[in-house]
């Protein structure tokens, strides 16, 4: 048979119930606090991961843009180099690809390559070894001018009249321009050698043209 519940045992049960209720409330509060901390940590981790993804995407986009810019600049510099070399550029082939294990800022390296090409772009003076060719240019110009003048005189003699009077004058003027005509092929020679047609080469051309013109005009007709 059940024992009768006394006031003392009833009070003990109430205290026990109060203790269990307080313990349950404490554990519930701890569980809720732990859950909130975990949720906050998870949200922070998600935010950090999202920011890292955003930064990674920005870096990828920046790197892609840099690669495209470097490739375009490298292709341009390669074309400039091929233009400098002329016919010898066929041996170069296509632009070289990236070098495995290469280091350094590609933009800086391309800037140095551009500066080097700019320095090589500056033409120098023609060497002394081409002086005979320059003299031949002067002779060529004088001969061409003299031939044109001879044709003009012949035309005047053939048709007579005013042409017979004016053509010899024109022929003399054209013949005297012979030394200057030689500067044309001399300029082409300088351009092919990526050099300047400076005062010295011009003097050689004009001097050779003048000598040739004087000799041609001195020939008795």
Secondary structure as GFF3:
##gff-version 3
##sequence-region A 1 221
A	DSSP	alpha_helix	7	85	.	.	.	ID=ss1
A	DSSP	three_ten_helix	86	91	.	.	.	ID=ss2
A	DSSP	alpha_helix	106	121	.	.	.	ID=ss3
A	DSSP	beta_strand	124	125	.	.	.	ID=ss4
A	DSSP	three_ten_helix	128	130	.	.	.	ID=ss5
A	DSSP	alpha_helix	131	159	.	.	.	ID=ss6
A	DSSP	alpha_helix	161	176	.	.	.	ID=ss7
A	DSSP	alpha_helix	178	192	.	.	.	ID=ss8
A	DSSP	beta_strand	195	196	.	.	.	ID=ss9
A	DSSP	alpha_helix	199	218	.	.	.	ID=ss10
###
